Amino acid sequence: AAARAGIVIEEKNWPPFFPIIHHDIHREIPVHLQHIQYAAFGSWLGMLVCLAWNFIAVTVAWIKGEGIKIWLLAIIYALSGMPGSYFLWYRPLYRAMRTGSALKFGWFFLFYLLHILFTIFAAVAPPIVFKGKSLAGILPTVDLFSGHTLVAIFYLVGFACFLLEALISCWVLKDVYAYFRGSGKAADMQREAARGAVRAAI
């Protein structure tokens, strides 16, 4: 009944072994945009890997005596970042590609820029919060090599993951923005924002 009424039903179908989200690039995204969406999907999966490996690396550091605070922070990063990355930037891009909504593109750009800034910050992991060891970046890696070589190796892998994620994310952002500007969506977003401002004023 909902389908006949024109309501889009998003059936959960991914991952296949335990569906928790709706995801069907091949059927729902225009063919000429699928390569961008697949790249963004790879970026999202990469973020999940980064956060999962960061948790593993920090767990090893905690076991080796680095303190429980960094481990609790790693849990917070994982539990907030995994669903947050999906709801804040991946799903908005998916729906923007599917529907052509300029405002959804705007939402994506805002949070994807924050995502890129976080991955760069994580790759460096400056000593701001608990000596930076709650994130497996290059600075704590160098520090750990002087006393905990095994932990440092785990952190080095984490640094490589965050660095690769940052590079892939910049590439995805470039491609999405090129499409956004070339398709005229930027002008559409300005018009939608203006209409929203008028309605709010009224």
C-alpha positions as CSV (number, residue, x, y, z in Angstrom):
1,A,0.0,0.0,0.0
2,A,2.8,2.4,0.9
3,A,4.5,1.6,-2.5
4,R,1.3,2.3,-4.4
5,A,1.0,5.6,-2.6
6,G,4.4,6.6,-3.9
7,I,6.2,6.2,-0.6
8,V,9.8,4.9,-1.0
9,I,10.3,1.9,1.2
10,E,14.0,1.3,2.1
11,E,14.3,-2.3,2.9
12,K,17.3,-3.2,5.0
13,N,19.5,-5.4,2.8
14,W,23.2,-4.8,3.8
15,P,25.3,-6.5,4.9
16,P,23.6,-9.6,3.4
17,F,24.4,-11.8,6.5
18,F,22.9,-9.3,8.9
19,P,21.0,-6.4,7.2
20,I,21.0,-3.2,9.2
21,I,20.9,-0.6,6.4
22,H,19.4,-0.1,2.9
23,H,22.0,0.0,0.2
24,D,21.6,-0.7,-3.5
25,I,23.9,1.4,-5.7
26,H,23.4,-0.7,-8.8
27,R,19.7,-0.2,-8.9
28,E,19.1,3.2,-7.3
29,I,22.0,5.4,-8.3
30,P,22.3,6.7,-11.9
31,V,24.9,4.8,-13.9
32,H,27.1,7.8,-14.6
33,L,27.3,8.5,-10.8
34,Q,27.8,5.0,-9.6
35,H,31.6,5.1,-9.7
36,I,31.5,8.1,-7.3
37,Q,29.1,6.4,-5.0
38,Y,31.1,3.3,-4.9
39,A,34.2,5.4,-4.0
40,A,32.3,7.1,-1.2
41,F,31.1,3.6,0.0
42,G,34.7,2.5,0.0
43,S,35.6,5.6,2.0
44,W,32.9,4.8,4.5
45,L,34.0,1.2,4.9
46,G,37.6,2.5,5.2
47,M,36.4,4.7,8.2
48,L,34.9,1.6,9.8
49,V,38.2,-0.2,9.4
50,C,40.2,2.7,10.8
51,L,38.1,3.0,13.9
52,A,38.0,-0.8,14.5
53,W,41.8,-1.0,14.1
54,N,42.3,2.0,16.3
55,F,40.3,0.3,19.0
56,I,42.5,-2.8,18.7
57,A,45.7,-0.8,18.8
58,V,44.7,1.2,21.8
59,T,43.5,-2.0,23.5
60,V,47.0,-3.4,23.1
61,A,48.5,-0.2,24.4
62,W,46.2,-0.4,27.5
63,I,47.2,-4.0,28.2
64,K,50.8,-2.9,28.0
65,G,50.2,-0.2,30.7
66,E,49.2,2.9,28.9
67,G,46.1,3.5,31.0
68,I,42.4,2.9,30.7
69,K,41.5,6.5,29.7
70,I,42.8,6.1,26.2
71,W,40.9,2.8,25.8
72,L,37.6,4.4,26.9
73,L,38.2,7.2,24.4
74,A,38.9,4.6,21.6
75,I,35.5,3.0,22.5
76,I,33.8,6.4,22.2
77,Y,35.4,7.0,18.8
78,A,34.2,3.7,17.5
79,L,30.7,3.7,18.9
80,S,30.1,7.3,17.8
81,G,32.1,7.3,14.6
82,M,30.8,4.2,12.9
83,P,27.1,5.0,12.9
84,G,27.8,8.8,12.8
85,S,29.7,8.5,9.6
86,Y,26.8,6.7,8.0
87,F,24.1,9.0,9.1
88,L,25.9,12.3,8.9
89,W,27.6,12.0,5.5
90,Y,27.3,8.7,3.7
91,R,23.5,8.3,3.7
92,P,23.0,12.0,2.8
93,L,25.3,11.6,-0.2
94,Y,23.5,8.4,-1.2
95,R,20.1,10.1,-1.1
96,A,21.5,13.2,-2.9
97,M,22.8,11.0,-5.7
98,R,19.5,9.2,-5.9
99,T,17.2,12.2,-5.7
100,G,19.4,15.1,-6.9
101,S,18.6,17.1,-3.7
102,A,21.0,20.1,-3.6
103,L,20.4,20.5,0.2
104,K,21.4,16.9,0.8
105,F,24.6,17.6,-1.1
106,G,25.2,20.6,1.1
107,W,24.7,18.5,4.2
108,F,27.2,15.9,2.8
109,F,29.9,18.6,2.1
110,L,29.6,20.0,5.6
111,F,30.1,16.7,7.5
112,Y,32.5,15.2,5.0
113,L,34.8,18.1,5.5
114,L,34.7,17.4,9.2
115,H,35.3,13.8,8.5
116,I,38.4,14.6,6.5
117,L,39.7,16.9,9.3
118,F,39.2,14.2,11.8
119,T,41.1,11.6,9.7
120,I,44.0,14.0,9.3
121,F,44.0,14.8,13.0
122,A,43.9,11.1,13.8
123,A,46.8,10.3,11.4
124,V,48.9,12.9,13.2
125,A,47.4,12.4,16.7
126,P,49.0,15.4,18.3
127,P,49.5,15.2,22.1
128,I,46.3,17.1,23.0
129,V,44.2,14.4,24.7
130,F,46.0,11.9,27.0
131,K,49.3,12.4,25.1
132,G,47.5,11.6,21.8
133,K,47.6,7.9,22.4
134,S,43.8,7.4,22.1
135,L,44.4,7.6,18.4
136,A,46.8,5.5,16.4
137,G,48.7,8.3,14.7
138,I,52.3,9.0,13.7
139,L,53.3,11.0,16.8
140,P,52.4,8.4,19.4
141,T,53.8,5.7,17.1
142,V,57.2,7.4,17.1
143,D,57.0,7.8,20.9
144,L,56.0,4.1,21.5
145,F,58.9,2.7,19.5
146,S,61.2,3.8,22.3
147,G,59.6,1.5,24.8
148,H,56.8,-0.7,23.4
149,T,57.8,-1.9,19.9
150,L,54.8,-4.3,19.6
151,V,52.3,-1.5,20.5
152,A,54.1,0.8,18.1
153,I,53.7,-1.6,15.2
154,F,49.9,-1.7,15.9
155,Y,49.9,2.1,15.9
156,L,51.9,2.3,12.7
157,V,49.3,0.2,10.9
158,G,46.6,2.5,12.4
159,F,48.5,5.6,11.1
160,A,48.7,4.0,7.6
161,C,44.9,3.3,7.7
162,F,44.0,6.9,8.7
163,L,46.4,8.4,6.2
164,L,45.0,6.3,3.4
165,E,41.5,7.1,4.5
166,A,42.3,10.8,4.4
167,L,43.7,10.6,0.8
168,I,40.8,8.6,-0.4
169,S,38.4,11.0,1.2
170,C,40.0,14.0,-0.5
171,W,39.7,12.2,-3.8
172,V,36.0,11.5,-3.2
173,L,35.3,15.1,-2.1
174,K,37.0,16.3,-5.3
175,D,34.8,14.1,-7.5
176,V,31.6,14.8,-5.8
177,Y,32.3,18.6,-5.9
178,A,33.1,18.4,-9.6
179,Y,29.8,16.8,-10.3
180,F,28.0,19.2,-7.9
181,R,29.3,22.2,-9.7
182,G,29.1,20.8,-13.2
183,S,25.5,19.7,-12.8
184,G,24.2,23.0,-11.6
185,K,23.3,21.7,-8.1
186,A,25.2,24.7,-6.5
187,A,22.7,27.1,-8.0
188,D,19.8,24.8,-7.0
189,M,21.1,24.8,-3.4
190,Q,21.2,28.6,-3.3
191,R,17.6,28.8,-4.6
192,E,16.4,26.2,-2.1
193,A,18.2,28.0,0.7
194,A,16.7,31.3,-0.3
195,R,13.2,29.8,-0.4
196,G,13.7,28.3,3.0
197,A,14.8,31.7,4.4
198,V,11.7,33.3,2.9
199,R,9.4,30.7,4.4
200,A,11.1,31.1,7.8
201,A,10.7,34.9,7.6
202,I,7.0,34.6,6.8
